[in-house]
Amino acid sequence: MKLNWSLFLQRFGLALVYVALAVALSLLSNRFLTLSNQVNIFRQATINGIVAVGMTLVILTAGIDLSVGSILALSAVVTADLLKQGVPVPFGVLVALALGALMGMVNGLIITRGKIPPFIATLGMLTVGRGLTLMYTQGKPFTGLPEAFRWLGTSSVMGIPMPIILAALVFAVTAIVLRRTRFGEYVYLIGDNPTAAHMAGINTRQIIVLVYMISGLCAALAGLILIARLDSAQPVIGSGYEFSAIAAVVVGGTSFSGGEGTLFGTLLGTLLIETLGNGLNLLNVSPLWEQVVKGVVIALALLFYQALNPSKK
Amino acid sequence: MRHSLLNFTRSNSGLVILLVLAIPLSLLSPDFLTGANLLTVALQVSMIAITAIGMTFALITGGVDLSVGAVAALTGALAAGLATSGGLGTYPALFLAMAAAAGVGLLNAALIVWGRIPPFVATLATMAAARGLTLVYTQGRPISGLDAQFTFWASNLGPIPVPIFVLIFVLILTYIILNRSLFGNYIFAVGGGEETSRLAGISPSRVKFGVYTISALCAGLTGLLLTARLWSAQPNSGTGLELDAIAASVLGGASLLGGAGSVTGAVTGAFIVGVLSNGLNLLEVPSYNQQVIKGLVFIVAVLLDYLLKRRLK
């Protein structure tokens, strides 16, 4: 009986917290449960959500990617520059995605070939990527992007903003890949027991490199949507995004020891954090508090899952 | 002969790298090997070095402390705020601020030991919370108006800046703790293997509480010196300090896998980082490019560490 209870909390605890938060906020502020505010929350959540999809895969393999913010920034400014020079929009988009995947590949190779712990390797990439971004832009933003590109961030289909559609697609496709393909199976297996995965003849290095490439790809896509919405690519864009993405994944119940977690959890985690931020905003709490709250929420979520799962180290 | 040279290089790789950097720099720039410049380098290095010493303690146990930069900022801000508008005397303010730093260290240890959260996530969460608290406390603005008692800590005694004396004091104290005390033996034992140390009657939990408190105290001290040197507490001070500190510790021979590291190595490593930035400045490399170079040096240092260790086997 006790076991069932903890399993129940593990499965639905997050959804319960989310509902409780939503009920509390709608009682505290009559602006919370309006359609425009809810659409607003979802739209705000898209960028972090897409980055968090890649981060989920990485954490499932017991890794971490601290470089997502820098990858997002570099691919965004390079594409903004190309677009401003009149390069066709699809080509500019492809360049960003390729650059993101490439930087992810470098992460993966340093980790698998150099045998460097993921958080150190990606910490290095964080610095190098940000430095390259500053070097490329010389500290100046690119603004005034072509309309055909801004479509990615500003258009909407049947009232649903494009970023939400894109994020939903990313979540859906990745969830199918994770659940229905051999690749997805391997990702879980590598996180659960790398030695067994290796013994089973799985090319673990290749899978890990792929996972970091996907993370880079997601970061680059998020960057494109972000600059399309803002109509500007700042050199400091995306700093600290690794933290928000990790927060979403962790709150979503993915275990840092790998092999355990779902994209649905990450989706809930993303929405929960965004709703919390939105709520603080509606209740006129100074935005300076937001980071404190985020840090506390992450720590609490980690403690909560550890408490439910005492057998796991 | 060749063998002993290789051995010397391995055990003193930090000093060798330092020489390899310093010789071409003194040839390339006539300003490098002047007394005034070397004192400037030493002043800048003293801050990184003190943090790196604390970081080394965490690394030896196989952990890491990503919160050091945020702890430095929080300590500096609290000290400045309490000493000025808080109306406390300078020394009570410094003492309370250091107590707060120790509090963050204990919190880190509690999350790691009792919450069983991996060190780098636990300290990532406290990093966000501490940086957020700093922003809340300072309202995002610098706190200035420090008195002479406070700024004394960054003034010169004769030609030599006070922080260098502080560094020497910290170095001697931590050297004794790590190499001449039972607690130091325990730290290495825990880093060498937690299970074994437990069997030997050592409590890894207690060791970790000690280690993360030392790391936070070192970071706090750095924050006080930074504040004294700038005559004000900046809410963003210490950003990226964790990267410099990890780089310095690893360059100085600490292993990210735990079990190895020395405080003198951490100081040597900090000098490598400091001499490199100073050299890049003297050679008029633009600051944006410097960040790229620093990131690359960080990755290369870590890679070398692993390659050398693998050779040794």
Interface residues (C-beta under 8 A of the other chain):
Chain A: I64 I110 G114 K115 I116 P117 F119 I120 A121 L123 G124 M125 L126 T127 V128 G129 R130 G131 L132 L134 M135 Q138 G139 F243 I246 V250 F256 S257 S286 L288 W289 E290 Q291 V292 V293 K294 G295 V296 I298 A299 L302 L303 Q306 K313
Chain B: V64 L111 G115 R116 I117 P118 F120 V121 A122 L124 A125 T126 M127 A128 A129 A130 R131 G132 L133 L135 V136 Q139 G140 G240 L243 I246 L256 P286 Y288 N289 Q290 Q291 V292 I293 K294 G295 L296 F298 I299 V302 L303 Y306 R310
